[in-house]
Amino acid sequence: MKEKNLIIVVSAPSGVGKTTVIRYLMSLRTNLALSISATTRKPRAGEQHGVDYYFLSVPEFEEKIKNNEFVEYARVHDNLYGTLYSEINRHLHSGNDLILELDVQGMKSIKNKFPWAVTVFMLPPSLKEMETRLINRGTEGKEKIQKRLKHAFEEMKLRSDFDYTIVNYEVEQSANDLDTIIRAEHLKSNRLEINLE
């Protein structure tokens, strides 16, 4: 009897805290890998190439698009983001479940190519709380934050397209909720490959 690895797609508007929740969960579990996205945005303080993202120039990114190297890619807030086939394949046969942090558009592309992927949408307790988190992050000006909030409101309307929804009131609880989803998905009978011979 062999269990299939899970692909878990976690989406959330910027500032909800999905990265923090995922990192906390990964500190508790040894059989979980995080897919590293490629992006054309500049690294933030402390971010490393090949650890946080694959930081690519626009021409490098466009070359990979031309060569069909992306499972999905999108323009988000003036930058390109994408998931490389090589990154998914690197993890699929490792025995680990794989988490992808993607926007709604990216989730739909993954679900289209991997219909068995599990999708989770993370909400902020409120838009006001999300605005406070974005301001406290200190990486963007007021105009950019307002643009993100407007985009977030539109994304939240699509939460019913996901298998699960988590409201991120507190990091530890949200990580436990995500862990519960993963455990429940492993208990589904269609996740097991059973040899009946």
Biotite code that builds the C-alpha atoms (Angstrom):
import biotite.structure as struc

atoms = struc.array([
    struc.Atom([0.000, 0.000, 0.000], chain_id="A", res_id=1, res_name="MET", atom_name="CA", element="C"),
    struc.Atom([1.524, 3.296, -1.098], chain_id="A", res_id=2, res_name="LYS", atom_name="CA", element="C"),
    struc.Atom([0.337, 6.829, -0.396], chain_id="A", res_id=3, res_name="GLU", atom_name="CA", element="C"),
    struc.Atom([0.405, 9.453, -3.118], chain_id="A", res_id=4, res_name="LYS", atom_name="CA", element="C"),
    struc.Atom([2.270, 12.643, -2.371], chain_id="A", res_id=5, res_name="ASN", atom_name="CA", element="C"),
    struc.Atom([0.069, 15.685, -1.997], chain_id="A", res_id=6, res_name="LEU", atom_name="CA", element="C"),
    struc.Atom([0.370, 18.942, -3.875], chain_id="A", res_id=7, res_name="ILE", atom_name="CA", element="C"),
    struc.Atom([-1.118, 21.634, -1.634], chain_id="A", res_id=8, res_name="ILE", atom_name="CA", element="C"),
    struc.Atom([-1.711, 25.065, -3.157], chain_id="A", res_id=9, res_name="VAL", atom_name="CA", element="C"),
    struc.Atom([-2.059, 27.880, -0.619], chain_id="A", res_id=10, res_name="VAL", atom_name="CA", element="C"),
    struc.Atom([-3.336, 31.217, -1.884], chain_id="A", res_id=11, res_name="SER", atom_name="CA", element="C"),
    struc.Atom([-3.931, 34.448, -0.029], chain_id="A", res_id=12, res_name="ALA", atom_name="CA", element="C"),
    struc.Atom([-3.853, 38.152, -0.723], chain_id="A", res_id=13, res_name="PRO", atom_name="CA", element="C"),
    struc.Atom([-0.512, 39.817, 0.037], chain_id="A", res_id=14, res_name="SER", atom_name="CA", element="C"),
    struc.Atom([-0.218, 40.688, 3.731], chain_id="A", res_id=15, res_name="GLY", atom_name="CA", element="C"),
    struc.Atom([-2.437, 37.889, 5.057], chain_id="A", res_id=16, res_name="VAL", atom_name="CA", element="C"),
    struc.Atom([0.586, 36.015, 6.424], chain_id="A", res_id=17, res_name="GLY", atom_name="CA", element="C"),
    struc.Atom([0.564, 32.796, 4.377], chain_id="A", res_id=18, res_name="LYS", atom_name="CA", element="C"),
    struc.Atom([4.376, 32.631, 4.181], chain_id="A", res_id=19, res_name="THR", atom_name="CA", element="C"),
    struc.Atom([4.688, 32.921, 7.972], chain_id="A", res_id=20, res_name="THR", atom_name="CA", element="C"),
    struc.Atom([2.034, 30.222, 8.503], chain_id="A", res_id=21, res_name="VAL", atom_name="CA", element="C"),
    struc.Atom([3.669, 27.857, 6.005], chain_id="A", res_id=22, res_name="ILE", atom_name="CA", element="C"),
    struc.Atom([7.145, 28.361, 7.501], chain_id="A", res_id=23, res_name="ARG", atom_name="CA", element="C"),
    struc.Atom([5.769, 27.662, 10.980], chain_id="A", res_id=24, res_name="TYR", atom_name="CA", element="C"),
    struc.Atom([4.096, 24.461, 9.752], chain_id="A", res_id=25, res_name="LEU", atom_name="CA", element="C"),
    struc.Atom([7.302, 23.368, 8.020], chain_id="A", res_id=26, res_name="MET", atom_name="CA", element="C"),
    struc.Atom([9.197, 23.757, 11.294], chain_id="A", res_id=27, res_name="SER", atom_name="CA", element="C"),
    struc.Atom([6.811, 21.149, 12.779], chain_id="A", res_id=28, res_name="LEU", atom_name="CA", element="C"),
    struc.Atom([6.815, 18.637, 9.902], chain_id="A", res_id=29, res_name="ARG", atom_name="CA", element="C"),
    struc.Atom([9.754, 16.858, 8.274], chain_id="A", res_id=30, res_name="THR", atom_name="CA", element="C"),
    struc.Atom([7.855, 15.455, 5.266], chain_id="A", res_id=31, res_name="ASN", atom_name="CA", element="C"),
    struc.Atom([6.840, 18.781, 3.750], chain_id="A", res_id=32, res_name="LEU", atom_name="CA", element="C"),
    struc.Atom([8.641, 20.667, 0.975], chain_id="A", res_id=33, res_name="ALA", atom_name="CA", element="C"),
    struc.Atom([8.025, 24.187, -0.276], chain_id="A", res_id=34, res_name="LEU", atom_name="CA", element="C"),
    struc.Atom([8.062, 24.834, -4.000], chain_id="A", res_id=35, res_name="SER", atom_name="CA", element="C"),
    struc.Atom([10.323, 27.769, -4.821], chain_id="A", res_id=36, res_name="ILE", atom_name="CA", element="C"),
    struc.Atom([8.767, 30.172, -7.318], chain_id="A", res_id=37, res_name="SER", atom_name="CA", element="C"),
    struc.Atom([10.647, 32.123, -9.945], chain_id="A", res_id=38, res_name="ALA", atom_name="CA", element="C"),
    struc.Atom([10.165, 35.901, -10.029], chain_id="A", res_id=39, res_name="THR", atom_name="CA", element="C"),
    struc.Atom([11.445, 39.027, -11.728], chain_id="A", res_id=40, res_name="THR", atom_name="CA", element="C"),
    struc.Atom([10.974, 41.156, -8.602], chain_id="A", res_id=41, res_name="ARG", atom_name="CA", element="C"),
    struc.Atom([13.994, 42.369, -6.659], chain_id="A", res_id=42, res_name="LYS", atom_name="CA", element="C"),
    struc.Atom([14.927, 40.433, -3.493], chain_id="A", res_id=43, res_name="PRO", atom_name="CA", element="C"),
    struc.Atom([13.748, 41.890, -0.188], chain_id="A", res_id=44, res_name="ARG", atom_name="CA", element="C"),
    struc.Atom([16.218, 42.203, 2.698], chain_id="A", res_id=45, res_name="ALA", atom_name="CA", element="C"),
    struc.Atom([17.450, 38.758, 3.755], chain_id="A", res_id=46, res_name="GLY", atom_name="CA", element="C"),
    struc.Atom([15.949, 36.875, 0.776], chain_id="A", res_id=47, res_name="GLU", atom_name="CA", element="C"),
    struc.Atom([18.233, 34.453, -1.077], chain_id="A", res_id=48, res_name="GLN", atom_name="CA", element="C"),
    struc.Atom([18.220, 33.120, -4.638], chain_id="A", res_id=49, res_name="HIS", atom_name="CA", element="C"),
    struc.Atom([17.265, 29.419, -4.679], chain_id="A", res_id=50, res_name="GLY", atom_name="CA", element="C"),
    struc.Atom([15.954, 29.591, -1.107], chain_id="A", res_id=51, res_name="VAL", atom_name="CA", element="C"),
    struc.Atom([13.121, 32.145, -1.088], chain_id="A", res_id=52, res_name="ASP", atom_name="CA", element="C"),
    struc.Atom([12.728, 32.539, -4.870], chain_id="A", res_id=53, res_name="TYR", atom_name="CA", element="C"),
    struc.Atom([14.605, 31.968, -8.082], chain_id="A", res_id=54, res_name="TYR", atom_name="CA", element="C"),
    struc.Atom([15.307, 35.625, -8.880], chain_id="A", res_id=55, res_name="PHE", atom_name="CA", element="C"),
    struc.Atom([15.425, 35.993, -12.666], chain_id="A", res_id=56, res_name="LEU", atom_name="CA", element="C"),
    struc.Atom([15.853, 38.925, -14.999], chain_id="A", res_id=57, res_name="SER", atom_name="CA", element="C"),
    struc.Atom([12.919, 39.691, -17.329], chain_id="A", res_id=58, res_name="VAL", atom_name="CA", element="C"),
    struc.Atom([14.798, 38.260, -20.364], chain_id="A", res_id=59, res_name="PRO", atom_name="CA", element="C"),
    struc.Atom([15.656, 35.051, -18.415], chain_id="A", res_id=60, res_name="GLU", atom_name="CA", element="C"),
    struc.Atom([12.009, 34.657, -17.368], chain_id="A", res_id=61, res_name="PHE", atom_name="CA", element="C"),
    struc.Atom([10.745, 35.267, -20.911], chain_id="A", res_id=62, res_name="GLU", atom_name="CA", element="C"),
    struc.Atom([13.198, 32.697, -22.291], chain_id="A", res_id=63, res_name="GLU", atom_name="CA", element="C"),
    struc.Atom([11.766, 30.081, -19.906], chain_id="A", res_id=64, res_name="LYS", atom_name="CA", element="C"),
    struc.Atom([8.217, 30.992, -21.017], chain_id="A", res_id=65, res_name="ILE", atom_name="CA", element="C"),
    struc.Atom([9.290, 30.489, -24.631], chain_id="A", res_id=66, res_name="LYS", atom_name="CA", element="C"),
    struc.Atom([10.740, 27.061, -23.743], chain_id="A", res_id=67, res_name="ASN", atom_name="CA", element="C"),
    struc.Atom([7.516, 25.974, -21.908], chain_id="A", res_id=68, res_name="ASN", atom_name="CA", element="C"),
    struc.Atom([9.399, 25.535, -18.631], chain_id="A", res_id=69, res_name="GLU", atom_name="CA", element="C"),
    struc.Atom([6.576, 26.927, -16.476], chain_id="A", res_id=70, res_name="PHE", atom_name="CA", element="C"),
    struc.Atom([3.565, 25.001, -15.137], chain_id="A", res_id=71, res_name="VAL", atom_name="CA", element="C"),
    struc.Atom([2.030, 28.424, -14.550], chain_id="A", res_id=72, res_name="GLU", atom_name="CA", element="C"),
    struc.Atom([3.129, 32.039, -14.569], chain_id="A", res_id=73, res_name="TYR", atom_name="CA", element="C"),
    struc.Atom([1.468, 35.407, -14.127], chain_id="A", res_id=74, res_name="ALA", atom_name="CA", element="C"),
    struc.Atom([2.113, 39.107, -13.856], chain_id="A", res_id=75, res_name="ARG", atom_name="CA", element="C"),
    struc.Atom([1.379, 40.272, -10.304], chain_id="A", res_id=76, res_name="VAL", atom_name="CA", element="C"),
    struc.Atom([1.877, 43.884, -9.195], chain_id="A", res_id=77, res_name="HIS", atom_name="CA", element="C"),
    struc.Atom([4.218, 44.734, -12.106], chain_id="A", res_id=78, res_name="ASP", atom_name="CA", element="C"),
    struc.Atom([6.400, 41.617, -11.683], chain_id="A", res_id=79, res_name="ASN", atom_name="CA", element="C"),
    struc.Atom([6.366, 38.130, -13.211], chain_id="A", res_id=80, res_name="LEU", atom_name="CA", element="C"),
    struc.Atom([5.991, 35.037, -11.007], chain_id="A", res_id=81, res_name="TYR", atom_name="CA", element="C"),
    struc.Atom([5.986, 31.395, -12.080], chain_id="A", res_id=82, res_name="GLY", atom_name="CA", element="C"),
    struc.Atom([6.282, 27.749, -11.040], chain_id="A", res_id=83, res_name="THR", atom_name="CA", element="C"),
    struc.Atom([8.839, 25.701, -12.957], chain_id="A", res_id=84, res_name="LEU", atom_name="CA", element="C"),
    struc.Atom([8.049, 22.106, -14.012], chain_id="A", res_id=85, res_name="TYR", atom_name="CA", element="C"),
    struc.Atom([11.551, 21.199, -12.816], chain_id="A", res_id=86, res_name="SER", atom_name="CA", element="C"),
    struc.Atom([10.669, 22.412, -9.310], chain_id="A", res_id=87, res_name="GLU", atom_name="CA", element="C"),
    struc.Atom([7.505, 20.264, -9.089], chain_id="A", res_id=88, res_name="ILE", atom_name="CA", element="C"),
    struc.Atom([9.267, 17.202, -10.528], chain_id="A", res_id=89, res_name="ASN", atom_name="CA", element="C"),
    struc.Atom([12.131, 17.668, -8.056], chain_id="A", res_id=90, res_name="ARG", atom_name="CA", element="C"),
    struc.Atom([9.705, 17.057, -5.171], chain_id="A", res_id=91, res_name="HIS", atom_name="CA", element="C"),
    struc.Atom([6.992, 14.751, -6.545], chain_id="A", res_id=92, res_name="LEU", atom_name="CA", element="C"),
    struc.Atom([9.013, 11.549, -6.138], chain_id="A", res_id=93, res_name="HIS", atom_name="CA", element="C"),
    struc.Atom([10.825, 12.567, -2.951], chain_id="A", res_id=94, res_name="SER", atom_name="CA", element="C"),
    struc.Atom([8.256, 11.139, -0.521], chain_id="A", res_id=95, res_name="GLY", atom_name="CA", element="C"),
    struc.Atom([7.402, 14.651, 0.678], chain_id="A", res_id=96, res_name="ASN", atom_name="CA", element="C"),
    struc.Atom([4.173, 16.548, 0.284], chain_id="A", res_id=97, res_name="ASP", atom_name="CA", element="C"),
    struc.Atom([4.670, 19.755, -1.698], chain_id="A", res_id=98, res_name="LEU", atom_name="CA", element="C"),
    struc.Atom([3.262, 23.175, -0.817], chain_id="A", res_id=99, res_name="ILE", atom_name="CA", element="C"),
    struc.Atom([2.967, 25.899, -3.443], chain_id="A", res_id=100, res_name="LEU", atom_name="CA", element="C"),
    struc.Atom([2.254, 29.532, -2.579], chain_id="A", res_id=101, res_name="GLU", atom_name="CA", element="C"),
    struc.Atom([0.301, 30.894, -5.549], chain_id="A", res_id=102, res_name="LEU", atom_name="CA", element="C"),
    struc.Atom([-2.298, 33.478, -6.476], chain_id="A", res_id=103, res_name="ASP", atom_name="CA", element="C"),
    struc.Atom([-5.798, 32.446, -7.586], chain_id="A", res_id=104, res_name="VAL", atom_name="CA", element="C"),
    struc.Atom([-4.811, 32.364, -11.265], chain_id="A", res_id=105, res_name="GLN", atom_name="CA", element="C"),
    struc.Atom([-1.819, 30.146, -10.462], chain_id="A", res_id=106, res_name="GLY", atom_name="CA", element="C"),
    struc.Atom([-3.988, 27.798, -8.398], chain_id="A", res_id=107, res_name="MET", atom_name="CA", element="C"),
    struc.Atom([-6.317, 27.306, -11.363], chain_id="A", res_id=108, res_name="LYS", atom_name="CA", element="C"),
    struc.Atom([-3.388, 26.476, -13.663], chain_id="A", res_id=109, res_name="SER", atom_name="CA", element="C"),
    struc.Atom([-2.032, 23.887, -11.190], chain_id="A", res_id=110, res_name="ILE", atom_name="CA", element="C"),
    struc.Atom([-5.498, 22.364, -10.655], chain_id="A", res_id=111, res_name="LYS", atom_name="CA", element="C"),
    struc.Atom([-5.890, 22.111, -14.423], chain_id="A", res_id=112, res_name="ASN", atom_name="CA", element="C"),
    struc.Atom([-2.611, 20.168, -14.782], chain_id="A", res_id=113, res_name="LYS", atom_name="CA", element="C"),
    struc.Atom([-2.783, 18.305, -11.430], chain_id="A", res_id=114, res_name="PHE", atom_name="CA", element="C"),
    struc.Atom([-6.537, 17.802, -10.740], chain_id="A", res_id=115, res_name="PRO", atom_name="CA", element="C"),
    struc.Atom([-5.801, 15.976, -7.476], chain_id="A", res_id=116, res_name="TRP", atom_name="CA", element="C"),
    struc.Atom([-4.039, 19.029, -5.989], chain_id="A", res_id=117, res_name="ALA", atom_name="CA", element="C"),
    struc.Atom([-5.541, 20.294, -2.716], chain_id="A", res_id=118, res_name="VAL", atom_name="CA", element="C"),
    struc.Atom([-6.334, 24.022, -2.664], chain_id="A", res_id=119, res_name="THR", atom_name="CA", element="C"),
    struc.Atom([-6.489, 26.271, 0.411], chain_id="A", res_id=120, res_name="VAL", atom_name="CA", element="C"),
    struc.Atom([-7.417, 29.967, 0.534], chain_id="A", res_id=121, res_name="PHE", atom_name="CA", element="C"),
    struc.Atom([-6.228, 32.030, 3.503], chain_id="A", res_id=122, res_name="MET", atom_name="CA", element="C"),
    struc.Atom([-8.191, 35.086, 4.591], chain_id="A", res_id=123, res_name="LEU", atom_name="CA", element="C"),
    struc.Atom([-7.209, 37.945, 6.900], chain_id="A", res_id=124, res_name="PRO", atom_name="CA", element="C"),
    struc.Atom([-9.426, 38.526, 9.971], chain_id="A", res_id=125, res_name="PRO", atom_name="CA", element="C"),
    struc.Atom([-10.461, 41.774, 8.205], chain_id="A", res_id=126, res_name="SER", atom_name="CA", element="C"),
    struc.Atom([-9.238, 44.138, 5.468], chain_id="A", res_id=127, res_name="LEU", atom_name="CA", element="C"),
    struc.Atom([-8.362, 46.662, 8.211], chain_id="A", res_id=128, res_name="LYS", atom_name="CA", element="C"),
    struc.Atom([-6.107, 44.081, 9.904], chain_id="A", res_id=129, res_name="GLU", atom_name="CA", element="C"),
    struc.Atom([-4.533, 43.279, 6.540], chain_id="A", res_id=130, res_name="MET", atom_name="CA", element="C"),
    struc.Atom([-3.836, 46.965, 5.908], chain_id="A", res_id=131, res_name="GLU", atom_name="CA", element="C"),
    struc.Atom([-2.143, 47.215, 9.324], chain_id="A", res_id=132, res_name="THR", atom_name="CA", element="C"),
    struc.Atom([0.047, 44.182, 8.526], chain_id="A", res_id=133, res_name="ARG", atom_name="CA", element="C"),
    struc.Atom([1.074, 45.671, 5.161], chain_id="A", res_id=134, res_name="LEU", atom_name="CA", element="C"),
    struc.Atom([1.925, 49.030, 6.772], chain_id="A", res_id=135, res_name="ILE", atom_name="CA", element="C"),
    struc.Atom([3.950, 47.297, 9.518], chain_id="A", res_id=136, res_name="ASN", atom_name="CA", element="C"),
    struc.Atom([5.880, 45.330, 6.901], chain_id="A", res_id=137, res_name="ARG", atom_name="CA", element="C"),
    struc.Atom([7.269, 48.682, 5.766], chain_id="A", res_id=138, res_name="GLY", atom_name="CA", element="C"),
    struc.Atom([8.144, 47.561, 2.232], chain_id="A", res_id=139, res_name="THR", atom_name="CA", element="C"),
    struc.Atom([5.604, 49.626, 0.267], chain_id="A", res_id=140, res_name="GLU", atom_name="CA", element="C"),
    struc.Atom([4.105, 53.103, 0.102], chain_id="A", res_id=141, res_name="GLY", atom_name="CA", element="C"),
    struc.Atom([0.494, 54.084, 0.766], chain_id="A", res_id=142, res_name="LYS", atom_name="CA", element="C"),
    struc.Atom([-0.563, 54.017, -2.909], chain_id="A", res_id=143, res_name="GLU", atom_name="CA", element="C"),
    struc.Atom([0.820, 50.492, -3.454], chain_id="A", res_id=144, res_name="LYS", atom_name="CA", element="C"),
    struc.Atom([-0.862, 49.246, -0.256], chain_id="A", res_id=145, res_name="ILE", atom_name="CA", element="C"),
    struc.Atom([-4.240, 50.602, -1.438], chain_id="A", res_id=146, res_name="GLN", atom_name="CA", element="C"),
    struc.Atom([-3.719, 48.833, -4.779], chain_id="A", res_id=147, res_name="LYS", atom_name="CA", element="C"),
    struc.Atom([-2.998, 45.570, -2.918], chain_id="A", res_id=148, res_name="ARG", atom_name="CA", element="C"),
    struc.Atom([-6.109, 45.969, -0.735], chain_id="A", res_id=149, res_name="LEU", atom_name="CA", element="C"),
    struc.Atom([-8.326, 46.510, -3.788], chain_id="A", res_id=150, res_name="LYS", atom_name="CA", element="C"),
    struc.Atom([-6.795, 43.429, -5.445], chain_id="A", res_id=151, res_name="HIS", atom_name="CA", element="C"),
    struc.Atom([-7.254, 41.442, -2.203], chain_id="A", res_id=152, res_name="ALA", atom_name="CA", element="C"),
    struc.Atom([-10.962, 42.311, -2.079], chain_id="A", res_id=153, res_name="PHE", atom_name="CA", element="C"),
    struc.Atom([-11.394, 40.939, -5.623], chain_id="A", res_id=154, res_name="GLU", atom_name="CA", element="C"),
    struc.Atom([-9.425, 37.764, -4.772], chain_id="A", res_id=155, res_name="GLU", atom_name="CA", element="C"),
    struc.Atom([-11.528, 37.100, -1.669], chain_id="A", res_id=156, res_name="MET", atom_name="CA", element="C"),
    struc.Atom([-14.646, 36.851, -3.862], chain_id="A", res_id=157, res_name="LYS", atom_name="CA", element="C"),
    struc.Atom([-13.090, 33.726, -5.436], chain_id="A", res_id=158, res_name="LEU", atom_name="CA", element="C"),
    struc.Atom([-12.526, 31.785, -2.197], chain_id="A", res_id=159, res_name="ARG", atom_name="CA", element="C"),
    struc.Atom([-15.378, 29.382, -3.062], chain_id="A", res_id=160, res_name="SER", atom_name="CA", element="C"),
    struc.Atom([-13.176, 28.063, -5.924], chain_id="A", res_id=161, res_name="ASP", atom_name="CA", element="C"),
    struc.Atom([-10.921, 26.469, -3.271], chain_id="A", res_id=162, res_name="PHE", atom_name="CA", element="C"),
    struc.Atom([-11.295, 23.182, -1.386], chain_id="A", res_id=163, res_name="ASP", atom_name="CA", element="C"),
    struc.Atom([-10.675, 24.805, 2.027], chain_id="A", res_id=164, res_name="TYR", atom_name="CA", element="C"),
    struc.Atom([-10.612, 28.254, 3.647], chain_id="A", res_id=165, res_name="THR", atom_name="CA", element="C"),
    struc.Atom([-8.565, 29.303, 6.684], chain_id="A", res_id=166, res_name="ILE", atom_name="CA", element="C"),
    struc.Atom([-8.908, 32.655, 8.484], chain_id="A", res_id=167, res_name="VAL", atom_name="CA", element="C"),
    struc.Atom([-5.469, 33.659, 9.769], chain_id="A", res_id=168, res_name="ASN", atom_name="CA", element="C"),
    struc.Atom([-6.256, 35.112, 13.187], chain_id="A", res_id=169, res_name="TYR", atom_name="CA", element="C"),
    struc.Atom([-3.084, 33.671, 14.687], chain_id="A", res_id=170, res_name="GLU", atom_name="CA", element="C"),
    struc.Atom([-0.095, 31.895, 13.093], chain_id="A", res_id=171, res_name="VAL", atom_name="CA", element="C"),
    struc.Atom([-0.002, 28.776, 15.293], chain_id="A", res_id=172, res_name="GLU", atom_name="CA", element="C"),
    struc.Atom([-3.726, 28.067, 14.917], chain_id="A", res_id=173, res_name="GLN", atom_name="CA", element="C"),
    struc.Atom([-3.630, 28.613, 11.151], chain_id="A", res_id=174, res_name="SER", atom_name="CA", element="C"),
    struc.Atom([-0.635, 26.261, 10.855], chain_id="A", res_id=175, res_name="ALA", atom_name="CA", element="C"),
    struc.Atom([-2.552, 23.651, 12.870], chain_id="A", res_id=176, res_name="ASN", atom_name="CA", element="C"),
    struc.Atom([-5.572, 24.112, 10.572], chain_id="A", res_id=177, res_name="ASP", atom_name="CA", element="C"),
    struc.Atom([-3.362, 23.570, 7.514], chain_id="A", res_id=178, res_name="LEU", atom_name="CA", element="C"),
    struc.Atom([-1.801, 20.505, 9.153], chain_id="A", res_id=179, res_name="ASP", atom_name="CA", element="C"),
    struc.Atom([-5.306, 19.102, 9.822], chain_id="A", res_id=180, res_name="THR", atom_name="CA", element="C"),
    struc.Atom([-6.229, 19.583, 6.141], chain_id="A", res_id=181, res_name="ILE", atom_name="CA", element="C"),
    struc.Atom([-3.095, 17.691, 5.035], chain_id="A", res_id=182, res_name="ILE", atom_name="CA", element="C"),
    struc.Atom([-3.771, 14.843, 7.475], chain_id="A", res_id=183, res_name="ARG", atom_name="CA", element="C"),
    struc.Atom([-7.420, 14.601, 6.383], chain_id="A", res_id=184, res_name="ALA", atom_name="CA", element="C"),
    struc.Atom([-6.434, 14.511, 2.701], chain_id="A", res_id=185, res_name="GLU", atom_name="CA", element="C"),
    struc.Atom([-4.040, 11.611, 3.383], chain_id="A", res_id=186, res_name="HIS", atom_name="CA", element="C"),
    struc.Atom([-6.922, 9.663, 4.930], chain_id="A", res_id=187, res_name="LEU", atom_name="CA", element="C"),
    struc.Atom([-9.049, 9.894, 1.787], chain_id="A", res_id=188, res_name="LYS", atom_name="CA", element="C"),
    struc.Atom([-9.287, 6.479, 0.146], chain_id="A", res_id=189, res_name="SER", atom_name="CA", element="C"),
    struc.Atom([-8.467, 7.820, -3.339], chain_id="A", res_id=190, res_name="ASN", atom_name="CA", element="C"),
    struc.Atom([-5.042, 8.894, -2.037], chain_id="A", res_id=191, res_name="ARG", atom_name="CA", element="C"),
    struc.Atom([-4.011, 5.280, -1.436], chain_id="A", res_id=192, res_name="LEU", atom_name="CA", element="C"),
    struc.Atom([-2.610, 2.996, -4.083], chain_id="A", res_id=193, res_name="GLU", atom_name="CA", element="C"),
    struc.Atom([-3.527, -0.465, -2.790], chain_id="A", res_id=194, res_name="ILE", atom_name="CA", element="C"),
    struc.Atom([-2.103, -3.673, -4.193], chain_id="A", res_id=195, res_name="ASN", atom_name="CA", element="C"),
    struc.Atom([-4.911, -6.239, -3.895], chain_id="A", res_id=196, res_name="LEU", atom_name="CA", element="C"),
    struc.Atom([-2.991, -9.140, -5.458], chain_id="A", res_id=197, res_name="GLU", atom_name="CA", element="C"),
])
